[in-house]
Amino acid sequence: MVSHKEFETAGKAPGLQVWRIENMDLKPVPKNLYGNFYTGDAYLLLYTTTAPSYYIHMWMGNECSQDESGAAAIFATQLDDFLGGGPVQFREVQNNESLTFVGYFKSGIKYKQGGIASGFHHVVTNDVDVKRLLHIKGRRAIRATEVEMSWSSFNKGDCFIVDLGKDIYQWCGSDCNRFERLKASQLAIDIRDNERNGRAKLVMVEDGAEPEALTQVLGPKSSISPATPDDEEVEKSNKKKGALYMISDASGSMKTSVIAQTSPFKQEMLSLEECYILDNGVDKNVFVWKGPNANTSERKAAMKAAEQFIKEKNYSSKTQIQVLPAGGETTLFKQFFSNWKDKDQTTGPTKAYTIGKIAHVEQIPFDASSLHNNKAMAAQHNMVDDGSGKVQIWRVEGGDRVPVDPSTYGQFFGGDCYLILYSYKQGSREQHLIYTWQGLKCTQDELAASAFLTVQLDDSMGGAPVQVRVTQGQEPPHLMSLFKGKPMIIHSGGTSRKDGQTKAGSTRLFHIRQSSSRATRAVEVEPSASNLNTNDVFVLKSADCVFVWKGAGASEEEMVAAKYVVSVLDKKSTDVSEGKEPAGFWSALGGKKEYQTSPTLRNMVKPPRLFGCSNKTGRLVVEEVPGDFSQSDLATDDVMLLDTWDQIFLWIGNEANEVEKTESPKIAKDYVDSDPSGRRGLAITTIKQGAEPPTFTGWFQAWDPQMWDTDPLERIRASF
């Protein structure tokens, strides 16, 4: 094993370490200059989590030489080897870095011209003769690129930083919007505090009100070119298509054979003895997955194999590469699989699940009594309170809403749409939630009417309620908890109208399952043995009797709920334990079949992801927020989408424009429907800025309800 003296400190403590390739050797970059990259150079980065798990990135500037990028690749392989082959490896190219990489530099990445070959060094200076012009771009991933010091470099749509050493000027184009100004200010503060040790003055300059100091360095102001749209950002939403290849003999003449032409894939396709390439080249992503039992030479040649693959496919040289060991798969990789399950004992990044990815938030067991003071629990279990508030339910009928008989609250029929208004106290304020429940067999007219009636109800209450759209079978735990300890019962078809009852089938099967927050629901499913599940309880009604089937992993509460379902069906029942079924049970189900017997991970939690929906460039673009997101990443002039895996939130900023407001619900639906893992029909909750429920705020570390009482831009100006 090759070691390097720089490796001795590598990965010893959590956090980021950055080295630059200098004369074919590794030289550490001073910590307060992290985020500065010379475009003529190559860099090696190591990020260590507390688990520990490791991420290695090699970064190449646009002007870096073949020798330097080659050296970076060799050091990356050696460091991977030194850390036992467990790290995830990324190949990063200037302007096309992975989200993981951008996330390390929350205030932005700064590209400097030049490099080691032309004598440029990373030094912290109180140097006053700095003269550079930085062009700032981006709303989520912030990049500052050094450009020619001249008025011709400017445009009206962006912010620029004129850095003169002692004085740092932030120039804002007349078409530049508030959130971009805010992000540019954070970057200017970062330069002052880290690169100048706090010894520089910041000045905010508006287009047309330039001080003399600027015209001295830039000359007399010429006309500024108009804003330029970002041509790079092509609509990505529906491109998430992948192909899966197996690599053979990577060490000799590498060959690849197709395993699956298009995603979603199944996890079983990955054999532990082999290495694979997941090709998502249309999105400029290529992944290599290393089986733990694959031969060592193949595992070591993984990065090389990916580079060769990119050449053969004629993909852009800017394609990102991620090399993943088993157990260290990234979210981006896992989303191409419809049935990905993480092993309980993985030590990879998947286990270190954290809210906002900052502190280790263990999966929090549900305890209704402490809901109000534990926002993280409210968020993980999707509960605003314990469901003891006031419930009113209407059915959508003939374009109007008709009250449902309270004695049948909790029963929902697939041929109907319902509006459920829930009112509860939070502190001294009364809060409201409107659930719109849409049956899978209701008519198009009823669907349209339910949306319209929800808006009408929302307006009648002053527009303050949180709205949640729910599709049959995807009920959130809180909705299930509204029926005073009784399970929610979902009939697959039919309606609750007096005269409209369609005759239910003679054989019916109800699946009873308890959610993580202990609320239960009974969902009618196709009466077939393949629908049974060892974790749950089922009620089977045939023409002449009713069975209550208890799976080996089922809970007592699920049994209690089953008895309630039996009482609703108005019958007597026989209890049946898994493995001791009488013949009549199987014949009622049309014969014995294979069913889910593995006690699957019921508490699978995936890291939350935050996206911004913005049409500031002229067309609606959706971008993910990199790194550990926080409340300040919620752009008040955009619509934000928070994906917590089993539900989607749309957060509407107060200054979002009409296009963003009307188009983003469609985007949320497309986002779910085009998900490569095959998720469909999730609940989508719409929230307005300033009226966020704890199920939303709990995903953010240290939520501050007063944050927007004062203007964030004014607040940051105060620190200039």
ROMAR-518534 format. One line per 10 residues: number of its first residue (from 0); their letters; for each residue x, y, z of C-alpha. Coordinates in nm, 3 decimals, m for minus. Layout:
NUM> A> X,Y,Z; ... .
***
This chain:
0> MVSHKEFETA> 0.000,0.000,0.000; 0.135,0.341,m0.096; 0.114,0.602,0.175; 0.188,0.973,0.165; 0.285,1.193,0.456; m0.034,1.398,0.397; m0.243,1.083,0.451; m0.130,1.062,0.813; m0.386,1.327,0.913; m0.643,1.222,0.651 .
10> GKAPGLQVWR> m0.982,1.126,0.790; m0.869,1.149,1.154; m1.135,1.408,1.243; m1.478,1.486,1.093; m1.483,1.767,0.838; m1.320,1.879,0.515; m0.955,1.859,0.406; m0.832,2.017,0.080; m0.501,1.966,m0.104; m0.372,2.114,m0.430 .
20> IENMDLKPVP> m0.153,1.923,m0.675; 0.176,2.118,m0.684; 0.464,1.982,m0.893; 0.309,1.633,m0.884; 0.283,1.642,m0.506; 0.006,1.713,m0.252; 0.012,2.045,m0.067; m0.255,2.136,0.193; m0.463,2.451,0.126; m0.501,2.685,0.430 .
30> KNLYGNFYTG> m0.843,2.632,0.594; m0.967,2.988,0.555; m0.910,2.967,0.179; m1.129,2.656,0.136; m1.369,2.726,m0.151; m1.106,2.908,m0.363; m0.991,2.713,m0.669; m0.735,2.815,m0.930; m0.874,2.720,m1.271; m0.528,2.608,m1.389 .
40> DAYLLLYTTT> m0.494,2.347,m1.114; m0.621,2.012,m0.984; m0.726,1.946,m0.623; m0.797,1.652,m0.394; m1.066,1.685,m0.123; m1.162,1.449,0.158; m1.480,1.487,0.360; m1.512,1.274,0.674; m1.845,1.222,0.856; m1.881,1.132,1.224 .
50> APSYYIHMWM> m1.979,0.771,1.136; m1.700,0.777,0.998; m1.766,0.747,0.628; m1.551,0.914,0.364; m1.602,1.110,0.043; m1.304,1.169,m0.186; m1.333,1.432,m0.460; m1.078,1.508,m0.730; m1.145,1.850,m0.884; m1.010,1.968,m1.219 .
60> GNECSQDESG> m1.000,2.330,m1.331; m1.081,2.410,m1.695; m0.717,2.498,m1.767; m0.547,2.226,m1.564; m0.291,2.007,m1.745; m0.322,1.635,m1.821; m0.028,1.568,m1.589; m0.198,1.740,m1.297; m0.535,1.571,m1.344; m0.348,1.239,m1.381 .
70> AAAIFATQLD> m0.163,1.301,m1.054; m0.491,1.389,m0.879; m0.641,1.059,m0.999; m0.343,0.861,m0.867; m0.357,1.032,m0.526; m0.736,0.974,m0.510; m0.683,0.600,m0.572; m0.404,0.585,m0.313; m0.613,0.770,m0.053; m0.908,0.537,m0.123 .
80> DFLGGGPVQF> m0.675,0.242,m0.070; m0.528,0.400,0.246; m0.881,0.434,0.390; m0.961,0.069,0.317; m1.152,0.106,m0.012; m1.464,0.228,0.171; m1.484,0.592,0.053; m1.720,0.719,m0.216; m1.511,0.878,m0.494; m1.621,1.170,m0.712 .
90> REVQNNESLT> m1.461,1.319,m1.018; m1.546,1.691,m1.031; m1.510,1.934,m1.320; m1.515,2.315,m1.288; m1.871,2.458,m1.322; m2.025,2.107,m1.315; m1.955,1.995,m0.960; m2.177,1.745,m0.779; m2.431,1.869,m0.530; m2.231,1.696,m0.254 .
100> FVGYFKSGIK> m1.925,1.903,m0.344; m2.109,2.235,m0.372; m2.267,2.161,m0.033; m1.928,2.194,0.144; m1.908,2.563,0.047; m2.239,2.714,0.154; m2.134,3.073,0.089; m2.011,2.985,m0.260; m1.721,2.856,m0.471; m1.467,3.107,m0.603 .
110> YKQGGIASGF> m1.275,3.037,m0.923; m0.946,3.228,m0.952; m0.754,3.273,m1.275; m0.409,3.117,m1.307; m0.251,2.832,m1.117; 0.064,2.687,m0.969; 0.238,2.680,m1.308; 0.197,3.055,m1.342; 0.320,3.114,m0.986; m0.012,3.161,m0.806 .
120> HHVVTNDVDV> m0.020,3.042,m0.446; m0.289,3.000,m0.182; m0.182,3.250,0.081; m0.382,3.446,0.331; m0.272,3.804,0.288; m0.353,4.136,0.435; m0.238,4.220,0.087; m0.391,4.546,m0.023; m0.296,4.539,m0.390; m0.559,4.281,m0.487 .
130> KRLLHIKGRR> m0.750,4.378,m0.800; m1.007,4.136,m0.931; m1.361,4.126,m1.063; m1.585,3.833,m0.967; m1.902,3.743,m1.157; m2.156,3.582,m0.918; m2.407,3.332,m1.054; m2.663,3.097,m0.903; m2.948,3.092,m0.654; m2.875,2.761,m0.474 .
140> AIRATEVEMS> m2.524,2.661,m0.585; m2.330,2.988,m0.578; m2.029,3.026,m0.808; m1.803,3.331,m0.834; m1.577,3.335,m1.141; m1.291,3.576,m1.190; m1.347,3.771,m1.514; m1.167,4.050,m1.700; m1.160,4.377,m1.503; m1.367,4.583,m1.746 .
150> WSSFNKGDCF> m1.722,4.717,m1.784; m1.774,4.476,m2.077; m1.775,4.187,m1.826; m2.084,4.325,m1.648; m2.452,4.253,m1.717; m2.778,4.384,m1.566; m2.906,4.048,m1.444; m2.626,3.948,m1.204; m2.422,4.067,m0.908; m2.048,4.137,m0.937 .
160> IVDLGKDIYQ> m1.785,4.183,m0.670; m1.511,4.436,m0.738; m1.241,4.327,m0.494; m0.977,4.596,m0.438; m0.820,4.448,m0.125; m0.901,4.712,0.137; m1.241,4.778,m0.018; m1.483,4.521,m0.153; m1.769,4.653,m0.366; m2.082,4.450,m0.435 .
170> WCGSDCNRFE> m2.236,4.581,m0.758; m2.599,4.483,m0.826; m2.742,4.484,m1.177; m3.074,4.666,m1.215; m3.253,4.337,m1.303; m3.092,4.139,m1.022; m3.344,4.003,m0.771; m3.342,4.006,m0.392; m3.242,3.649,m0.322; m2.943,3.672,m0.558 .
180> RLKASQLAID> m2.833,3.993,m0.385; m2.857,3.816,m0.052; m2.638,3.527,m0.174; m2.381,3.765,m0.330; m2.364,3.955,0.002; m2.290,3.632,0.190; m2.003,3.568,m0.050; m1.865,3.922,m0.008; m1.874,3.881,0.371; m1.695,3.546,0.332 .
190> IRDNERNGRA> m1.411,3.713,0.135; m1.377,3.987,0.398; m1.386,3.754,0.699; m1.176,3.465,0.567; m0.945,3.599,0.300; m0.881,3.944,0.454; m0.909,3.838,0.818; m1.195,4.084,0.858; m0.975,4.380,0.753; m1.170,4.510,0.453 .
200> KLVMVEDGAE> m1.466,4.744,0.405; m1.778,4.624,0.221; m1.976,4.865,0.005; m2.308,4.800,m0.171; m2.331,4.967,m0.512; m2.642,5.001,m0.731; m2.624,5.002,m1.111; m2.609,5.373,m1.206; m2.478,5.498,m0.871; m2.112,5.393,m0.896 .
210> PEALTQVLGP> m1.862,5.572,m0.668; m1.546,5.726,m0.812; m1.329,5.442,m0.678; m1.493,5.208,m0.929; m1.453,5.433,m1.232; m1.087,5.473,m1.137; m1.018,5.100,m1.180; m1.275,5.023,m1.449; m1.257,5.347,m1.649; m1.560,5.556,m1.749 .
220> KSSISPATPD> m1.878,5.342,m1.739; m1.989,5.214,m2.079; m2.334,5.076,m2.150; m2.404,4.755,m1.955; m2.528,4.454,m2.150; m2.874,4.315,m2.067; m2.929,4.008,m1.848; m2.831,3.680,m2.014; m3.042,3.369,m1.958; m2.862,3.060,m1.830 .
230> DEEVEKSNKK> m2.838,2.852,m2.145; m2.664,2.568,m1.959; m2.972,2.477,m1.757; m3.167,2.253,m1.986; m3.491,2.114,m1.841; m3.374,1.817,m1.636; m3.693,1.698,m1.477; m3.778,1.411,m1.710; m3.429,1.300,m1.798; m3.378,1.069,m1.501 .
240> KGALYMISDA> m3.323,0.768,m1.724; m3.047,0.520,m1.663; m2.902,0.199,m1.805; m2.713,m0.063,m1.604; m2.398,m0.244,m1.726; m2.176,m0.507,m1.571; m1.798,m0.456,m1.599; m1.586,m0.758,m1.671; m1.210,m0.784,m1.658; m1.161,m0.416,m1.584 .
250> SGSMKTSVIA> m0.790,m0.475,m1.535; m0.731,m0.618,m1.885; m0.934,m0.495,m2.179; m1.247,m0.370,m2.005; m1.579,m0.493,m2.141; m1.930,m0.394,m2.039; m2.246,m0.598,m2.086; m2.601,m0.460,m2.054; m2.796,m0.579,m1.750; m3.098,m0.349,m1.793 .
260> QTSPFKQEML> m3.174,m0.095,m2.068; m3.382,0.147,m1.861; m3.447,0.234,m1.497; m3.603,0.165,m1.249; m3.374,m0.125,m1.159; m3.405,m0.388,m0.888; m3.144,m0.411,m0.616; m3.111,m0.788,m0.682; m2.949,m0.703,m1.019; m2.627,m0.610,m0.835 .
270> SLEECYILDN> m2.422,m0.921,m0.759; m2.170,m0.883,m0.474; m1.901,m1.049,m0.689; m1.908,m0.785,m0.966; m1.862,m0.416,m1.045; m2.130,m0.222,m1.237; m2.173,0.104,m1.428; m2.502,0.291,m1.391; m2.519,0.515,m1.697; m2.714,0.838,m1.648 .
280> GVDKNVFVWK> m2.512,1.021,m1.914; m2.805,1.235,m2.030; m2.785,1.401,m1.689; m2.404,1.410,m1.703; m2.377,1.142,m1.431; m2.202,0.805,m1.442; m2.183,0.579,m1.135; m1.961,0.278,m1.067; m2.079,0.035,m0.797; m1.812,m0.191,m0.647 .
290> GPNANTSERK> m1.933,m0.530,m0.520; m1.763,m0.613,m0.186; m1.642,m0.950,m0.320; m1.529,m0.831,m0.664; m1.159,m0.889,m0.735; m0.924,m0.621,m0.605; m0.780,m0.518,m0.941; m1.133,m0.453,m1.072; m1.226,m0.250,m0.767; m0.911,m0.040,m0.803 .
300> AAMKAAEQFI> m0.969,0.020,m1.173; m1.327,0.146,m1.116; m1.258,0.516,m1.181; m1.054,0.432,m1.492; m1.335,0.211,m1.621; m1.582,0.499,m1.587; m1.351,0.741,m1.771; m1.310,0.492,m2.054; m1.689,0.437,m2.064; m1.748,0.814,m2.100 .
310> KEKNYSSKTQ> m1.504,0.825,m2.393; m1.667,0.527,m2.566; m2.013,0.681,m2.530; m1.889,1.022,m2.650; m2.032,1.185,m2.338; m1.933,1.539,m2.240; m1.595,1.566,m2.067; m1.788,1.746,m1.791; m1.970,1.425,m1.693; m1.956,1.361,m1.317 .
320> IQVLPAGGET> m1.832,1.025,m1.195; m1.920,0.869,m0.861; m1.751,0.547,m0.751; m1.952,0.378,m0.476; m1.865,0.089,m0.244; m2.156,m0.137,m0.138; m2.318,0.025,0.168; m2.197,0.373,0.068; m2.454,0.441,m0.205; m2.558,0.804,m0.250 .
330> TLFKQFFSNW> m2.922,0.923,m0.271; m2.865,1.007,m0.636; m2.766,0.647,m0.710; m3.036,0.480,m0.500; m3.317,0.673,m0.665; m3.274,0.460,m0.980; m3.388,0.148,m0.789; m3.753,0.078,m0.719; m3.691,m0.144,m0.417; m3.370,m0.018,m0.257 .
340> KDKDQTTGPT> m3.335,m0.128,0.105; m3.039,m0.031,0.318; m2.901,m0.292,0.552; m2.941,m0.205,0.917; m2.575,m0.244,0.989; m2.436,m0.029,0.708; m2.168,0.212,0.815; m2.197,0.410,0.493; m2.349,0.754,0.464; m2.696,0.598,0.459 .
350> KAYTIGKIAH> m2.690,0.519,0.830; m2.588,0.864,0.943; m2.939,0.986,0.871; m2.981,1.331,1.011; m3.241,1.598,0.993; m3.097,1.879,0.787; m2.798,1.644,0.783; m2.634,1.830,1.071; m2.675,1.657,1.405; m2.735,1.285,1.434 .
360> VEQIPFDASS> m3.109,1.268,1.484; m3.186,0.914,1.581; m3.516,0.779,1.458; m3.740,0.924,1.722; m4.002,0.689,1.871; m4.351,0.835,1.874; m4.488,0.980,2.196; m4.801,1.191,2.151; m4.766,1.363,2.487; m4.441,1.530,2.388 .
370> LHNNKAMAAQ> m4.543,1.618,2.032; m4.567,1.990,2.089; m4.220,2.042,2.224; m4.046,1.800,1.990; m4.054,1.939,1.638; m3.815,1.679,1.501; m4.057,1.409,1.609; m4.353,1.596,1.461; m4.166,1.611,1.132; m4.042,1.251,1.125 .
380> HNMVDDGSGK> m4.385,1.113,1.207; m4.568,1.374,1.003; m4.793,1.477,1.297; m4.897,1.836,1.378; m5.066,1.714,1.697; m5.226,1.400,1.844; m5.550,1.425,1.644; m5.771,1.524,1.938; m5.893,1.849,1.776; m6.221,1.919,1.595 .
390> VQIWRVEGGD> m6.305,1.727,1.275; m6.563,1.818,1.007; m6.608,1.612,0.691; m6.792,1.686,0.366; m6.841,1.472,0.058; m6.811,1.629,m0.288; m7.146,1.586,m0.459; m7.269,1.758,m0.777; m7.005,2.030,m0.751; m7.097,2.109,m0.392 .
400> RVPVDPSTYG> m6.995,1.990,m0.048; m7.242,1.783,0.153; m7.186,1.706,0.526; m7.107,1.340,0.606; m7.296,1.169,0.892; m7.057,1.191,1.193; m7.139,0.832,1.296; m6.957,0.714,0.980; m6.652,0.942,1.024; m6.343,0.739,0.946 .
410> QFFGGDCYLI> m6.495,0.539,0.660; m6.385,0.643,0.313; m6.514,0.506,m0.017; m6.304,0.487,m0.334; m6.587,0.629,m0.547; m6.595,0.956,m0.347; m6.393,1.270,m0.281; m6.397,1.422,0.071; m6.297,1.750,0.234; m6.182,1.716,0.595 .
420> LYSYKQGSRE> m6.138,2.032,0.800; m5.930,1.981,1.113; m5.901,2.258,1.374; m5.660,2.249,1.668; m5.489,2.481,1.914; m5.119,2.561,1.884; m5.032,2.775,2.184; m5.318,3.023,2.197; m5.379,3.033,1.819; m5.637,2.821,1.644 .
430> QHLIYTWQGL> m5.483,2.643,1.345; m5.655,2.470,1.055; m5.569,2.188,0.818; m5.773,2.096,0.512; m5.729,1.742,0.382; m5.869,1.677,0.035; m5.909,1.300,0.003; m5.948,1.175,m0.354; m6.080,0.823,m0.416; m5.922,0.623,m0.698 .
440> KCTQDELAAS> m6.264,0.558,m0.853; m6.417,0.906,m0.828; m6.510,1.096,m1.146; m6.301,1.367,m1.317; m6.577,1.618,m1.231; m6.552,1.535,m0.863; m6.173,1.566,m0.874; m6.198,1.911,m1.029; m6.475,2.012,m0.787; m6.273,1.891,m0.486 .
450> AFLTVQLDDS> m5.983,2.120,m0.585; m6.218,2.416,m0.634; m6.409,2.354,m0.309; m6.080,2.328,m0.116; m5.977,2.674,m0.242; m6.322,2.807,m0.154; m6.302,2.664,0.200; m5.945,2.798,0.235; m6.058,3.147,0.125; m6.353,3.144,0.364 .
460> MGGAPVQVRV> m6.104,3.093,0.648; m5.878,3.379,0.543; m5.629,3.166,0.347; m5.445,3.054,0.661; m5.509,2.676,0.660; m5.246,2.428,0.548; m5.378,2.224,0.255; m5.294,1.856,0.206; m5.398,1.666,m0.104; m5.426,1.293,m0.034 .
470> TQGQEPPHLM> m5.472,1.010,m0.281; m5.652,0.696,m0.163; m5.405,0.452,m0.006; m5.141,0.721,0.067; m5.293,0.866,0.385; m5.047,1.047,0.613; m5.034,0.928,0.979; m5.199,1.244,1.110; m5.510,1.196,0.897; m5.531,0.838,1.024 .
480> SLFKGKPMII> m5.528,0.962,1.384; m5.836,1.188,1.359; m6.098,0.922,1.434; m6.075,0.902,1.812; m5.880,0.579,1.842; m6.076,0.397,1.570; m5.891,0.287,1.257; m5.955,0.468,0.930; m6.136,0.227,0.695; m6.086,0.263,0.322 .
490> HSGGTSRKDG> m6.330,0.077,0.096; m6.177,0.017,m0.246; m6.490,0.134,m0.433; m6.848,0.242,m0.374; m6.975,0.559,m0.213; m7.119,0.670,0.119; m7.427,0.828,m0.045; m7.751,0.679,0.081; m7.881,0.563,m0.257; m7.548,0.524,m0.431 .
500> QTKAGSTRLF> m7.418,0.213,m0.258; m7.274,m0.018,m0.520; m7.290,m0.380,m0.411; m6.954,m0.482,m0.261; m6.800,m0.812,m0.374; m6.884,m1.125,m0.176; m6.514,m1.180,m0.090; m6.331,m0.882,0.058; m5.984,m0.849,0.211; m5.879,m0.562,0.441 .
510> HIRQSSSRAT> m5.512,m0.494,0.517; m5.461,m0.347,0.866; m5.139,m0.169,0.937; m5.016,0.062,1.209; m4.813,0.368,1.113; m4.497,0.485,1.291; m4.718,0.716,1.499; m4.938,0.423,1.615; m5.246,0.527,1.415; m5.401,0.237,1.224 .
520> RAVEVEPSAS> m5.586,0.211,0.900; m5.766,m0.072,0.725; m5.736,m0.064,0.348; m5.939,m0.289,0.121; m5.713,m0.475,m0.122; m5.763,m0.734,m0.398; m5.864,m1.062,m0.222; m5.554,m1.261,m0.320; m5.303,m1.444,m0.098; m5.017,m1.254,m0.262 .
530> NLNTNDVFVL> m5.133,m0.939,m0.076; m5.070,m1.087,0.270; m4.775,m0.950,0.468; m4.609,m1.110,0.769; m4.585,m0.771,0.946; m4.960,m0.704,0.954; m5.315,m0.819,1.029; m5.579,m0.894,0.761; m5.957,m0.930,0.776; m6.095,m1.169,0.514 .
540> KSADCVFVWK> m6.470,m1.172,0.456; m6.604,m1.452,0.239; m6.965,m1.540,0.152; m7.010,m1.747,0.467; m6.754,m1.637,0.727; m6.495,m1.379,0.842; m6.131,m1.461,0.928; m5.889,m1.236,1.119; m5.539,m1.339,1.003; m5.249,m1.236,1.226 .
550> GAGASEEEMV> m4.900,m1.216,1.071; m4.602,m1.317,1.284; m4.481,m0.955,1.309; m4.822,m0.797,1.375; m4.898,m0.584,1.683; m5.178,m0.608,1.938; m5.313,m0.266,1.832; m5.352,m0.403,1.480; m5.560,m0.691,1.621; m5.783,m0.444,1.810 .
560> AAKYVVSVLD> m5.834,m0.246,1.488; m5.923,m0.567,1.304; m6.199,m0.642,1.556; m6.344,m0.295,1.489; m6.347,m0.365,1.114; m6.529,m0.693,1.185; m6.795,m0.497,1.381; m6.841,m0.256,1.088; m6.888,m0.556,0.856; m7.150,m0.673,1.110 .
570> KKSTDVSEGK> m7.024,m1.032,1.131; m6.869,m1.284,1.371; m6.506,m1.379,1.312; m6.251,m1.659,1.354; m5.887,m1.584,1.447; m5.617,m1.743,1.232; m5.240,m1.734,1.303; m4.985,m1.721,1.023; m4.872,m2.077,0.946; m5.185,m2.240,1.101 .
580> EPAGFWSALG> m5.442,m2.146,0.834; m5.740,m2.378,0.773; m5.808,m2.487,0.413; m6.118,m2.266,0.392; m5.899,m1.958,0.442; m5.683,m2.029,0.134; m5.975,m2.133,m0.084; m6.158,m1.805,m0.007; m5.846,m1.625,m0.136; m5.839,m1.833,m0.454 .
590> GKKEYQTSPT> m5.551,m2.055,m0.341; m5.217,m2.025,m0.159; m4.957,m1.791,m0.313; m4.617,m1.642,m0.225; m4.645,m1.327,m0.014; m4.418,m1.079,0.166; m4.253,m1.275,0.445; m3.933,m1.083,0.512; m3.974,m0.843,0.803; m3.881,m0.549,0.583 .
600> LRNMVKPPRL> m3.746,m0.226,0.718; m4.061,m0.053,0.825; m3.890,0.260,0.941; m3.696,0.334,0.633; m3.602,0.698,0.660; m3.430,0.873,0.372; m3.253,1.208,0.401; m3.484,1.497,0.316; m3.410,1.701,0.000; m3.495,2.065,m0.070 .
610> FGCSNKTGRL> m3.551,2.216,m0.417; m3.626,2.567,m0.539; m3.873,2.633,m0.824; m3.792,2.962,m0.991; m3.863,3.124,m1.328; m3.624,3.414,m1.274; m3.434,3.310,m1.588; m3.746,3.322,m1.803; m3.850,2.959,m1.771; m3.934,2.752,m1.469 .
620> VVEEVPGDFS> m3.625,2.572,m1.339; m3.609,2.331,m1.046; m3.275,2.307,m0.864; m3.175,2.117,m0.553; m3.029,2.308,m0.258; m2.680,2.167,m0.195; m2.541,2.060,0.142; m2.705,2.094,0.481; m3.008,2.307,0.412; m3.138,2.556,0.663 .
630> QSDLATDDVM> m3.431,2.795,0.694; m3.236,3.068,0.515; m3.231,2.851,0.200; m3.607,2.909,0.167; m3.610,3.183,m0.097; m3.901,3.414,m0.018; m3.939,3.498,m0.388; m3.966,3.133,m0.498; m4.171,2.823,m0.437; m3.968,2.556,m0.256 .
640> LLDTWDQIFL> m4.025,2.180,m0.268; m3.926,1.970,0.036; m3.915,1.595,m0.025; m3.920,1.388,0.295; m3.966,1.060,0.105; m4.316,0.970,0.218; m4.455,1.314,0.151; m4.386,1.632,m0.044; m4.424,1.988,0.084; m4.466,2.293,m0.140 .
650> WIGNEANEVE> m4.369,2.610,0.045; m4.495,2.931,m0.117; m4.273,3.234,m0.055; m4.458,3.564,m0.005; m4.292,3.722,m0.308; m4.324,3.421,m0.541; m4.480,3.524,m0.872; m4.799,3.388,m1.029; m4.622,3.154,m1.273; m4.427,2.994,m0.988 .
660> KTESPKIAKD> m4.742,2.959,m0.776; m4.959,2.806,m1.048; m4.695,2.586,m1.214; m4.522,2.445,m0.905; m4.805,2.205,m0.802; m4.770,2.051,m1.150; m4.394,2.035,m1.098; m4.442,1.859,m0.763; m4.667,1.602,m0.929; m4.422,1.552,m1.218 .
670> YVDSDPSGRR> m4.135,1.527,m0.971; m4.305,1.232,m0.800; m4.432,1.073,m1.120; m4.094,1.086,m1.291; m3.909,0.958,m0.984; m3.682,0.682,m1.116; m3.754,0.469,m0.807; m4.121,0.448,m0.903; m4.285,0.639,m0.611; m4.633,0.755,m0.713 .
680> GLAITTIKQG> m4.930,0.943,m0.571; m4.769,1.087,m0.256; m4.949,1.339,m0.040; m4.853,1.693,m0.147; m4.889,1.954,0.127; m4.904,2.323,0.032; m4.783,2.571,0.294; m4.764,2.948,0.292; m4.465,3.142,0.426; m4.531,3.236,0.789 .
690> AEPPTFTGWF> m4.790,2.960,0.849; m4.559,2.656,0.865; m4.679,2.357,1.071; m4.430,2.158,1.287; m4.443,1.870,1.036; m4.253,2.109,0.806; m4.039,2.316,1.044; m3.908,2.005,1.221; m3.695,1.919,0.916; m3.495,2.239,0.970 .
700> QAWDPQMWDT> m3.240,2.275,1.245; m3.336,2.557,1.484; m3.638,2.704,1.305; m3.693,3.073,1.382; m4.057,3.187,1.348; m3.941,3.552,1.358; m3.690,3.514,1.076; m3.896,3.701,0.816; m4.030,3.973,1.046; m3.734,4.182,0.936 .
710> DPLERIRASF> m3.603,4.188,0.580; m3.314,3.936,0.542; m3.144,4.169,0.293; m3.156,4.458,0.543; m3.021,4.228,0.814; m2.721,4.126,0.606; m2.659,4.488,0.495; m2.631,4.576,0.862; m2.319,4.359,0.881; m2.155,4.550,0.590 .
***
